[in-house]
Each structure stands twice: as structure tokens, then as C-alpha cells.
Amino acid sequence: MCHASRPAAAAYWGGAAALLAGAAAVALPRAVQAASTSPDAALLALHRDFLMQDAICHAWNHHDVSEEIGEVAHDRWWEIIEAAQKMPAHTFAGLRAKADIALKGIKLVDDSQDGAEDLARLVLGQIAAWGEPS
């Protein structure tokens, strides 16, 4: 992970993490209720978890959270990337969630030999084949 920091960026990411946590507290109960009836409920829950871990990783990169918290979020972030690779999307919402994980993964990772890039290829392949007879 990159740990470059600028004071203005650190304040921005700290504030962004706080806003994300507040928004999640309001929006997640509704999203959980809607997602629980979806065939992609597990994938949508994984996406919500990814968004939280991604925000923590960004805050960690800007020294807004401790190494201990950042390391745990970083490890979980990678677990989610790997899990998303294995989960098929059954709905457009599931496909969008998977695509969002892939795109955010590619943006945060500089290494082209990682699971985030593999997930992006998988998702793009699914999008290309969406709606075709099996």
C-alpha cells in the first residue's frame, strides 16, 4: 500500500470516512432489506463490506487510521476481491456490485499481477455475455 500523505488530503479522507460511516448507518438498513430478497444477496453484502474496507484502506494510505486497523482492512479487502471472483452475478445489481469492486480494486492497486485485475477481466467478460443464451 502507498502511504504518501498530504495534510489537506489527510483531512479530506478522514472526513470522507466519517461521512461514509454516517451515510452507511442511514442507507444500509434499507439496502439490506432490499438485498436480502435478491438472488445476489450474498454478493451485494460482500460489496457493502468492500466499500467499508476500501474507505478504511484509503484512510490508512493517508495516515488517518492506525497500522493495526489498516492492516486488518487491507487483508479483508483482498479476501473480498478473491471471494468476488468466485461468486457469480445473477442480477444486474449483482453484476454492478462486482464491477464496482473490480474497478475500485484496480484503482487502489498498482500491481498488474493481482486478483483485482483478474476480477476485472471476469466481470467484463460477464458484461459482454449478459443476456446471451447459455
Phi and psi in radians as a Rosetta constraint file:
Dihedral C 1 N 2 CA 2 C 2 CIRCULARHARMONIC -1.494 0.35
Dihedral N 2 CA 2 C 2 N 3 CIRCULARHARMONIC 2.325 0.35
Dihedral C 2 N 3 CA 3 C 3 CIRCULARHARMONIC -2.045 0.35
Dihedral N 3 CA 3 C 3 N 4 CIRCULARHARMONIC 0.467 0.35
Dihedral C 3 N 4 CA 4 C 4 CIRCULARHARMONIC -1.132 0.35
Dihedral N 4 CA 4 C 4 N 5 CIRCULARHARMONIC 2.500 0.35
Dihedral C 4 N 5 CA 5 C 5 CIRCULARHARMONIC -2.495 0.35
Dihedral N 5 CA 5 C 5 N 6 CIRCULARHARMONIC 2.488 0.35
Dihedral C 5 N 6 CA 6 C 6 CIRCULARHARMONIC -2.191 0.35
Dihedral N 6 CA 6 C 6 N 7 CIRCULARHARMONIC 2.468 0.35
Dihedral C 6 N 7 CA 7 C 7 CIRCULARHARMONIC -0.948 0.35
Dihedral N 7 CA 7 C 7 N 8 CIRCULARHARMONIC -0.745 0.35
Dihedral C 7 N 8 CA 8 C 8 CIRCULARHARMONIC -1.172 0.35
Dihedral N 8 CA 8 C 8 N 9 CIRCULARHARMONIC -0.681 0.35
Dihedral C 8 N 9 CA 9 C 9 CIRCULARHARMONIC -1.166 0.35
Dihedral N 9 CA 9 C 9 N 10 CIRCULARHARMONIC -0.682 0.35
Dihedral C 9 N 10 CA 10 C 10 CIRCULARHARMONIC -1.062 0.35
Dihedral N 10 CA 10 C 10 N 11 CIRCULARHARMONIC -0.776 0.35
Dihedral C 10 N 11 CA 11 C 11 CIRCULARHARMONIC -1.123 0.35
Dihedral N 11 CA 11 C 11 N 12 CIRCULARHARMONIC -0.702 0.35
Dihedral C 11 N 12 CA 12 C 12 CIRCULARHARMONIC -1.061 0.35
Dihedral N 12 CA 12 C 12 N 13 CIRCULARHARMONIC -0.886 0.35
Dihedral C 12 N 13 CA 13 C 13 CIRCULARHARMONIC -1.190 0.35
Dihedral N 13 CA 13 C 13 N 14 CIRCULARHARMONIC -0.634 0.35
Dihedral C 13 N 14 CA 14 C 14 CIRCULARHARMONIC -1.088 0.35
Dihedral N 14 CA 14 C 14 N 15 CIRCULARHARMONIC -0.780 0.35
Dihedral C 14 N 15 CA 15 C 15 CIRCULARHARMONIC -1.148 0.35
Dihedral N 15 CA 15 C 15 N 16 CIRCULARHARMONIC -0.674 0.35
Dihedral C 15 N 16 CA 16 C 16 CIRCULARHARMONIC -1.130 0.35
Dihedral N 16 CA 16 C 16 N 17 CIRCULARHARMONIC -0.702 0.35
Dihedral C 16 N 17 CA 17 C 17 CIRCULARHARMONIC -1.111 0.35
Dihedral N 17 CA 17 C 17 N 18 CIRCULARHARMONIC -0.714 0.35
Dihedral C 17 N 18 CA 18 C 18 CIRCULARHARMONIC -1.140 0.35
Dihedral N 18 CA 18 C 18 N 19 CIRCULARHARMONIC -0.742 0.35
Dihedral C 18 N 19 CA 19 C 19 CIRCULARHARMONIC -1.118 0.35
Dihedral N 19 CA 19 C 19 N 20 CIRCULARHARMONIC -0.727 0.35
Dihedral C 19 N 20 CA 20 C 20 CIRCULARHARMONIC -1.068 0.35
Dihedral N 20 CA 20 C 20 N 21 CIRCULARHARMONIC -0.765 0.35
Dihedral C 20 N 21 CA 21 C 21 CIRCULARHARMONIC -1.091 0.35
Dihedral N 21 CA 21 C 21 N 22 CIRCULARHARMONIC -0.734 0.35
Dihedral C 21 N 22 CA 22 C 22 CIRCULARHARMONIC -1.146 0.35
Dihedral N 22 CA 22 C 22 N 23 CIRCULARHARMONIC -0.759 0.35
Dihedral C 22 N 23 CA 23 C 23 CIRCULARHARMONIC -1.123 0.35
Dihedral N 23 CA 23 C 23 N 24 CIRCULARHARMONIC -0.683 0.35
Dihedral C 23 N 24 CA 24 C 24 CIRCULARHARMONIC -1.126 0.35
Dihedral N 24 CA 24 C 24 N 25 CIRCULARHARMONIC -0.663 0.35
Dihedral C 24 N 25 CA 25 C 25 CIRCULARHARMONIC -1.102 0.35
Dihedral N 25 CA 25 C 25 N 26 CIRCULARHARMONIC -0.548 0.35
Dihedral C 25 N 26 CA 26 C 26 CIRCULARHARMONIC -1.502 0.35
Dihedral N 26 CA 26 C 26 N 27 CIRCULARHARMONIC -0.783 0.35
Dihedral C 26 N 27 CA 27 C 27 CIRCULARHARMONIC -1.464 0.35
Dihedral N 27 CA 27 C 27 N 28 CIRCULARHARMONIC -0.538 0.35
Dihedral C 27 N 28 CA 28 C 28 CIRCULARHARMONIC -1.091 0.35
Dihedral N 28 CA 28 C 28 N 29 CIRCULARHARMONIC -0.715 0.35
Dihedral C 28 N 29 CA 29 C 29 CIRCULARHARMONIC -0.994 0.35
Dihedral N 29 CA 29 C 29 N 30 CIRCULARHARMONIC -0.721 0.35
Dihedral C 29 N 30 CA 30 C 30 CIRCULARHARMONIC -1.170 0.35
Dihedral N 30 CA 30 C 30 N 31 CIRCULARHARMONIC -0.760 0.35
Dihedral C 30 N 31 CA 31 C 31 CIRCULARHARMONIC -1.143 0.35
Dihedral N 31 CA 31 C 31 N 32 CIRCULARHARMONIC -0.663 0.35
Dihedral C 31 N 32 CA 32 C 32 CIRCULARHARMONIC -1.141 0.35
Dihedral N 32 CA 32 C 32 N 33 CIRCULARHARMONIC -0.743 0.35
Dihedral C 32 N 33 CA 33 C 33 CIRCULARHARMONIC -1.082 0.35
Dihedral N 33 CA 33 C 33 N 34 CIRCULARHARMONIC -0.798 0.35
Dihedral C 33 N 34 CA 34 C 34 CIRCULARHARMONIC -1.183 0.35
Dihedral N 34 CA 34 C 34 N 35 CIRCULARHARMONIC -0.705 0.35
Dihedral C 34 N 35 CA 35 C 35 CIRCULARHARMONIC -1.256 0.35
Dihedral N 35 CA 35 C 35 N 36 CIRCULARHARMONIC -0.468 0.35
Dihedral C 35 N 36 CA 36 C 36 CIRCULARHARMONIC -1.157 0.35
Dihedral N 36 CA 36 C 36 N 37 CIRCULARHARMONIC -0.355 0.35
Dihedral C 36 N 37 CA 37 C 37 CIRCULARHARMONIC -1.670 0.35
Dihedral N 37 CA 37 C 37 N 38 CIRCULARHARMONIC -0.039 0.35
Dihedral C 37 N 38 CA 38 C 38 CIRCULARHARMONIC -1.451 0.35
Dihedral N 38 CA 38 C 38 N 39 CIRCULARHARMONIC 2.550 0.35
Dihedral C 38 N 39 CA 39 C 39 CIRCULARHARMONIC -1.132 0.35
Dihedral N 39 CA 39 C 39 N 40 CIRCULARHARMONIC -0.243 0.35
Dihedral C 39 N 40 CA 40 C 40 CIRCULARHARMONIC -1.814 0.35
Dihedral N 40 CA 40 C 40 N 41 CIRCULARHARMONIC 0.435 0.35
Dihedral C 40 N 41 CA 41 C 41 CIRCULARHARMONIC -0.955 0.35
Dihedral N 41 CA 41 C 41 N 42 CIRCULARHARMONIC -0.776 0.35
Dihedral C 41 N 42 CA 42 C 42 CIRCULARHARMONIC -1.156 0.35
Dihedral N 42 CA 42 C 42 N 43 CIRCULARHARMONIC -0.699 0.35
Dihedral C 42 N 43 CA 43 C 43 CIRCULARHARMONIC -1.173 0.35
Dihedral N 43 CA 43 C 43 N 44 CIRCULARHARMONIC -0.703 0.35
Dihedral C 43 N 44 CA 44 C 44 CIRCULARHARMONIC -1.169 0.35
Dihedral N 44 CA 44 C 44 N 45 CIRCULARHARMONIC -0.638 0.35
Dihedral C 44 N 45 CA 45 C 45 CIRCULARHARMONIC -1.161 0.35
Dihedral N 45 CA 45 C 45 N 46 CIRCULARHARMONIC -0.696 0.35
Dihedral C 45 N 46 CA 46 C 46 CIRCULARHARMONIC -1.062 0.35
Dihedral N 46 CA 46 C 46 N 47 CIRCULARHARMONIC -0.712 0.35
Dihedral C 46 N 47 CA 47 C 47 CIRCULARHARMONIC -1.088 0.35
Dihedral N 47 CA 47 C 47 N 48 CIRCULARHARMONIC -0.773 0.35
Dihedral C 47 N 48 CA 48 C 48 CIRCULARHARMONIC -1.071 0.35
Dihedral N 48 CA 48 C 48 N 49 CIRCULARHARMONIC -0.731 0.35
Dihedral C 48 N 49 CA 49 C 49 CIRCULARHARMONIC -1.096 0.35
Dihedral N 49 CA 49 C 49 N 50 CIRCULARHARMONIC -0.730 0.35
Dihedral C 49 N 50 CA 50 C 50 CIRCULARHARMONIC -1.048 0.35
Dihedral N 50 CA 50 C 50 N 51 CIRCULARHARMONIC -0.751 0.35
Dihedral C 50 N 51 CA 51 C 51 CIRCULARHARMONIC -1.035 0.35
Dihedral N 51 CA 51 C 51 N 52 CIRCULARHARMONIC -0.700 0.35
Dihedral C 51 N 52 CA 52 C 52 CIRCULARHARMONIC -1.178 0.35
Dihedral N 52 CA 52 C 52 N 53 CIRCULARHARMONIC -0.807 0.35
Dihedral C 52 N 53 CA 53 C 53 CIRCULARHARMONIC -1.144 0.35
Dihedral N 53 CA 53 C 53 N 54 CIRCULARHARMONIC -0.665 0.35
Dihedral C 53 N 54 CA 54 C 54 CIRCULARHARMONIC -1.094 0.35
Dihedral N 54 CA 54 C 54 N 55 CIRCULARHARMONIC -0.746 0.35
Dihedral C 54 N 55 CA 55 C 55 CIRCULARHARMONIC -1.104 0.35
Dihedral N 55 CA 55 C 55 N 56 CIRCULARHARMONIC -0.703 0.35
Dihedral C 55 N 56 CA 56 C 56 CIRCULARHARMONIC -1.159 0.35
Dihedral N 56 CA 56 C 56 N 57 CIRCULARHARMONIC -0.725 0.35
Dihedral C 56 N 57 CA 57 C 57 CIRCULARHARMONIC -1.071 0.35
Dihedral N 57 CA 57 C 57 N 58 CIRCULARHARMONIC -0.718 0.35
Dihedral C 57 N 58 CA 58 C 58 CIRCULARHARMONIC -1.117 0.35
Dihedral N 58 CA 58 C 58 N 59 CIRCULARHARMONIC -0.744 0.35
Dihedral C 58 N 59 CA 59 C 59 CIRCULARHARMONIC -1.111 0.35
Dihedral N 59 CA 59 C 59 N 60 CIRCULARHARMONIC -0.674 0.35
Dihedral C 59 N 60 CA 60 C 60 CIRCULARHARMONIC -1.093 0.35
Dihedral N 60 CA 60 C 60 N 61 CIRCULARHARMONIC -0.737 0.35
Dihedral C 60 N 61 CA 61 C 61 CIRCULARHARMONIC -1.071 0.35
Dihedral N 61 CA 61 C 61 N 62 CIRCULARHARMONIC -0.410 0.35
Dihedral C 61 N 62 CA 62 C 62 CIRCULARHARMONIC -1.847 0.35
Dihedral N 62 CA 62 C 62 N 63 CIRCULARHARMONIC 0.296 0.35
Dihedral C 62 N 63 CA 63 C 63 CIRCULARHARMONIC 1.064 0.35
Dihedral N 63 CA 63 C 63 N 64 CIRCULARHARMONIC 0.530 0.35
Dihedral C 63 N 64 CA 64 C 64 CIRCULARHARMONIC -1.648 0.35
Dihedral N 64 CA 64 C 64 N 65 CIRCULARHARMONIC -0.165 0.35
Dihedral C 64 N 65 CA 65 C 65 CIRCULARHARMONIC -2.316 0.35
Dihedral N 65 CA 65 C 65 N 66 CIRCULARHARMONIC 2.791 0.35
Dihedral C 65 N 66 CA 66 C 66 CIRCULARHARMONIC -1.201 0.35
Dihedral N 66 CA 66 C 66 N 67 CIRCULARHARMONIC 2.830 0.35
Dihedral C 66 N 67 CA 67 C 67 CIRCULARHARMONIC -1.020 0.35
Dihedral N 67 CA 67 C 67 N 68 CIRCULARHARMONIC -0.726 0.35
Dihedral C 67 N 68 CA 68 C 68 CIRCULARHARMONIC -1.041 0.35
Dihedral N 68 CA 68 C 68 N 69 CIRCULARHARMONIC -0.844 0.35
Dihedral C 68 N 69 CA 69 C 69 CIRCULARHARMONIC -1.163 0.35
Dihedral N 69 CA 69 C 69 N 70 CIRCULARHARMONIC -0.767 0.35
Dihedral C 69 N 70 CA 70 C 70 CIRCULARHARMONIC -1.072 0.35
Dihedral N 70 CA 70 C 70 N 71 CIRCULARHARMONIC -0.744 0.35
Dihedral C 70 N 71 CA 71 C 71 CIRCULARHARMONIC -1.097 0.35
Dihedral N 71 CA 71 C 71 N 72 CIRCULARHARMONIC -0.752 0.35
Dihedral C 71 N 72 CA 72 C 72 CIRCULARHARMONIC -1.110 0.35
Dihedral N 72 CA 72 C 72 N 73 CIRCULARHARMONIC -0.796 0.35
Dihedral C 72 N 73 CA 73 C 73 CIRCULARHARMONIC -1.112 0.35
Dihedral N 73 CA 73 C 73 N 74 CIRCULARHARMONIC -0.708 0.35
Dihedral C 73 N 74 CA 74 C 74 CIRCULARHARMONIC -1.073 0.35
Dihedral N 74 CA 74 C 74 N 75 CIRCULARHARMONIC -0.793 0.35
Dihedral C 74 N 75 CA 75 C 75 CIRCULARHARMONIC -1.102 0.35
Dihedral N 75 CA 75 C 75 N 76 CIRCULARHARMONIC -0.757 0.35
Dihedral C 75 N 76 CA 76 C 76 CIRCULARHARMONIC -1.156 0.35
Dihedral N 76 CA 76 C 76 N 77 CIRCULARHARMONIC -0.657 0.35
Dihedral C 76 N 77 CA 77 C 77 CIRCULARHARMONIC -0.960 0.35
Dihedral N 77 CA 77 C 77 N 78 CIRCULARHARMONIC -0.822 0.35
Dihedral C 77 N 78 CA 78 C 78 CIRCULARHARMONIC -1.199 0.35
Dihedral N 78 CA 78 C 78 N 79 CIRCULARHARMONIC -0.645 0.35
Dihedral C 78 N 79 CA 79 C 79 CIRCULARHARMONIC -1.037 0.35
Dihedral N 79 CA 79 C 79 N 80 CIRCULARHARMONIC -0.701 0.35
Dihedral C 79 N 80 CA 80 C 80 CIRCULARHARMONIC -1.181 0.35
Dihedral N 80 CA 80 C 80 N 81 CIRCULARHARMONIC -0.736 0.35
Dihedral C 80 N 81 CA 81 C 81 CIRCULARHARMONIC -0.977 0.35
Dihedral N 81 CA 81 C 81 N 82 CIRCULARHARMONIC -0.834 0.35
Dihedral C 81 N 82 CA 82 C 82 CIRCULARHARMONIC -1.148 0.35
Dihedral N 82 CA 82 C 82 N 83 CIRCULARHARMONIC -0.711 0.35
Dihedral C 82 N 83 CA 83 C 83 CIRCULARHARMONIC -1.155 0.35
Dihedral N 83 CA 83 C 83 N 84 CIRCULARHARMONIC -0.696 0.35
Dihedral C 83 N 84 CA 84 C 84 CIRCULARHARMONIC -1.118 0.35
Dihedral N 84 CA 84 C 84 N 85 CIRCULARHARMONIC -0.550 0.35
Dihedral C 84 N 85 CA 85 C 85 CIRCULARHARMONIC -1.082 0.35
Dihedral N 85 CA 85 C 85 N 86 CIRCULARHARMONIC -0.582 0.35
Dihedral C 85 N 86 CA 86 C 86 CIRCULARHARMONIC -1.571 0.35
Dihedral N 86 CA 86 C 86 N 87 CIRCULARHARMONIC -0.253 0.35
Dihedral C 86 N 87 CA 87 C 87 CIRCULARHARMONIC -1.642 0.35
Dihedral N 87 CA 87 C 87 N 88 CIRCULARHARMONIC 2.113 0.35
Dihedral C 87 N 88 CA 88 C 88 CIRCULARHARMONIC -1.305 0.35
Dihedral N 88 CA 88 C 88 N 89 CIRCULARHARMONIC 2.599 0.35
Dihedral C 88 N 89 CA 89 C 89 CIRCULARHARMONIC -1.642 0.35
Dihedral N 89 CA 89 C 89 N 90 CIRCULARHARMONIC 2.312 0.35
Dihedral C 89 N 90 CA 90 C 90 CIRCULARHARMONIC -1.874 0.35
Dihedral N 90 CA 90 C 90 N 91 CIRCULARHARMONIC -0.262 0.35
Dihedral C 90 N 91 CA 91 C 91 CIRCULARHARMONIC -2.304 0.35
Dihedral N 91 CA 91 C 91 N 92 CIRCULARHARMONIC 2.911 0.35
Dihedral C 91 N 92 CA 92 C 92 CIRCULARHARMONIC -1.121 0.35
Dihedral N 92 CA 92 C 92 N 93 CIRCULARHARMONIC -0.629 0.35
Dihedral C 92 N 93 CA 93 C 93 CIRCULARHARMONIC -1.089 0.35
Dihedral N 93 CA 93 C 93 N 94 CIRCULARHARMONIC -0.698 0.35
Dihedral C 93 N 94 CA 94 C 94 CIRCULARHARMONIC -1.150 0.35
Dihedral N 94 CA 94 C 94 N 95 CIRCULARHARMONIC -0.708 0.35
Dihedral C 94 N 95 CA 95 C 95 CIRCULARHARMONIC -1.134 0.35
Dihedral N 95 CA 95 C 95 N 96 CIRCULARHARMONIC -0.718 0.35
Dihedral C 95 N 96 CA 96 C 96 CIRCULARHARMONIC -1.110 0.35
Dihedral N 96 CA 96 C 96 N 97 CIRCULARHARMONIC -0.710 0.35
Dihedral C 96 N 97 CA 97 C 97 CIRCULARHARMONIC -1.089 0.35
Dihedral N 97 CA 97 C 97 N 98 CIRCULARHARMONIC -0.772 0.35
Dihedral C 97 N 98 CA 98 C 98 CIRCULARHARMONIC -1.124 0.35
Dihedral N 98 CA 98 C 98 N 99 CIRCULARHARMONIC -0.727 0.35
Dihedral C 98 N 99 CA 99 C 99 CIRCULARHARMONIC -1.105 0.35
Dihedral N 99 CA 99 C 99 N 100 CIRCULARHARMONIC -0.680 0.35
Dihedral C 99 N 100 CA 100 C 100 CIRCULARHARMONIC -1.141 0.35
Dihedral N 100 CA 100 C 100 N 101 CIRCULARHARMONIC -0.731 0.35
Dihedral C 100 N 101 CA 101 C 101 CIRCULARHARMONIC -1.047 0.35
Dihedral N 101 CA 101 C 101 N 102 CIRCULARHARMONIC -0.818 0.35
Dihedral C 101 N 102 CA 102 C 102 CIRCULARHARMONIC -1.079 0.35
Dihedral N 102 CA 102 C 102 N 103 CIRCULARHARMONIC -0.817 0.35
Dihedral C 102 N 103 CA 103 C 103 CIRCULARHARMONIC -1.159 0.35
Dihedral N 103 CA 103 C 103 N 104 CIRCULARHARMONIC -0.742 0.35
Dihedral C 103 N 104 CA 104 C 104 CIRCULARHARMONIC -1.161 0.35
Dihedral N 104 CA 104 C 104 N 105 CIRCULARHARMONIC -0.622 0.35
Dihedral C 104 N 105 CA 105 C 105 CIRCULARHARMONIC -1.089 0.35
Dihedral N 105 CA 105 C 105 N 106 CIRCULARHARMONIC -0.795 0.35
Dihedral C 105 N 106 CA 106 C 106 CIRCULARHARMONIC -1.146 0.35
Dihedral N 106 CA 106 C 106 N 107 CIRCULARHARMONIC -0.639 0.35
Dihedral C 106 N 107 CA 107 C 107 CIRCULARHARMONIC -1.174 0.35
Dihedral N 107 CA 107 C 107 N 108 CIRCULARHARMONIC -0.603 0.35
Dihedral C 107 N 108 CA 108 C 108 CIRCULARHARMONIC -1.508 0.35
Dihedral N 108 CA 108 C 108 N 109 CIRCULARHARMONIC -0.383 0.35
Dihedral C 108 N 109 CA 109 C 109 CIRCULARHARMONIC -1.850 0.35
Dihedral N 109 CA 109 C 109 N 110 CIRCULARHARMONIC 2.318 0.35
Dihedral C 109 N 110 CA 110 C 110 CIRCULARHARMONIC -1.600 0.35
Dihedral N 110 CA 110 C 110 N 111 CIRCULARHARMONIC -0.353 0.35
Dihedral C 110 N 111 CA 111 C 111 CIRCULARHARMONIC -1.387 0.35
Dihedral N 111 CA 111 C 111 N 112 CIRCULARHARMONIC 2.141 0.35
Dihedral C 111 N 112 CA 112 C 112 CIRCULARHARMONIC -1.439 0.35
Dihedral N 112 CA 112 C 112 N 113 CIRCULARHARMONIC 0.013 0.35
Dihedral C 112 N 113 CA 113 C 113 CIRCULARHARMONIC -1.884 0.35
Dihedral N 113 CA 113 C 113 N 114 CIRCULARHARMONIC 0.685 0.35
Dihedral C 113 N 114 CA 114 C 114 CIRCULARHARMONIC -2.107 0.35
Dihedral N 114 CA 114 C 114 N 115 CIRCULARHARMONIC 3.032 0.35
Dihedral C 114 N 115 CA 115 C 115 CIRCULARHARMONIC -1.159 0.35
Dihedral N 115 CA 115 C 115 N 116 CIRCULARHARMONIC -0.465 0.35
Dihedral C 115 N 116 CA 116 C 116 CIRCULARHARMONIC -1.094 0.35
Dihedral N 116 CA 116 C 116 N 117 CIRCULARHARMONIC -0.735 0.35
Dihedral C 116 N 117 CA 117 C 117 CIRCULARHARMONIC -1.195 0.35
Dihedral N 117 CA 117 C 117 N 118 CIRCULARHARMONIC -0.667 0.35
Dihedral C 117 N 118 CA 118 C 118 CIRCULARHARMONIC -1.073 0.35
Dihedral N 118 CA 118 C 118 N 119 CIRCULARHARMONIC -0.733 0.35
Dihedral C 118 N 119 CA 119 C 119 CIRCULARHARMONIC -1.110 0.35
Dihedral N 119 CA 119 C 119 N 120 CIRCULARHARMONIC -0.710 0.35
Dihedral C 119 N 120 CA 120 C 120 CIRCULARHARMONIC -1.059 0.35
Dihedral N 120 CA 120 C 120 N 121 CIRCULARHARMONIC -0.752 0.35
Dihedral C 120 N 121 CA 121 C 121 CIRCULARHARMONIC -1.087 0.35
Dihedral N 121 CA 121 C 121 N 122 CIRCULARHARMONIC -0.751 0.35
Dihedral C 121 N 122 CA 122 C 122 CIRCULARHARMONIC -1.071 0.35
Dihedral N 122 CA 122 C 122 N 123 CIRCULARHARMONIC -0.828 0.35
Dihedral C 122 N 123 CA 123 C 123 CIRCULARHARMONIC -1.124 0.35
Dihedral N 123 CA 123 C 123 N 124 CIRCULARHARMONIC -0.778 0.35
Dihedral C 123 N 124 CA 124 C 124 CIRCULARHARMONIC -1.069 0.35
Dihedral N 124 CA 124 C 124 N 125 CIRCULARHARMONIC -0.649 0.35
Dihedral C 124 N 125 CA 125 C 125 CIRCULARHARMONIC -1.125 0.35
Dihedral N 125 CA 125 C 125 N 126 CIRCULARHARMONIC -0.700 0.35
Dihedral C 125 N 126 CA 126 C 126 CIRCULARHARMONIC -1.156 0.35
Dihedral N 126 CA 126 C 126 N 127 CIRCULARHARMONIC -0.712 0.35
Dihedral C 126 N 127 CA 127 C 127 CIRCULARHARMONIC -1.111 0.35
Dihedral N 127 CA 127 C 127 N 128 CIRCULARHARMONIC -0.737 0.35
Dihedral C 127 N 128 CA 128 C 128 CIRCULARHARMONIC -1.089 0.35
Dihedral N 128 CA 128 C 128 N 129 CIRCULARHARMONIC -0.575 0.35
Dihedral C 128 N 129 CA 129 C 129 CIRCULARHARMONIC -1.660 0.35
Dihedral N 129 CA 129 C 129 N 130 CIRCULARHARMONIC -0.004 0.35
Dihedral C 129 N 130 CA 130 C 130 CIRCULARHARMONIC -1.014 0.35
Dihedral N 130 CA 130 C 130 N 131 CIRCULARHARMONIC 2.218 0.35
Dihedral C 130 N 131 CA 131 C 131 CIRCULARHARMONIC 1.554 0.35
Dihedral N 131 CA 131 C 131 N 132 CIRCULARHARMONIC -0.149 0.35
Dihedral C 131 N 132 CA 132 C 132 CIRCULARHARMONIC -1.355 0.35
Dihedral N 132 CA 132 C 132 N 133 CIRCULARHARMONIC 2.568 0.35
Dihedral C 132 N 133 CA 133 C 133 CIRCULARHARMONIC -1.084 0.35
Dihedral N 133 CA 133 C 133 N 134 CIRCULARHARMONIC 2.477 0.35
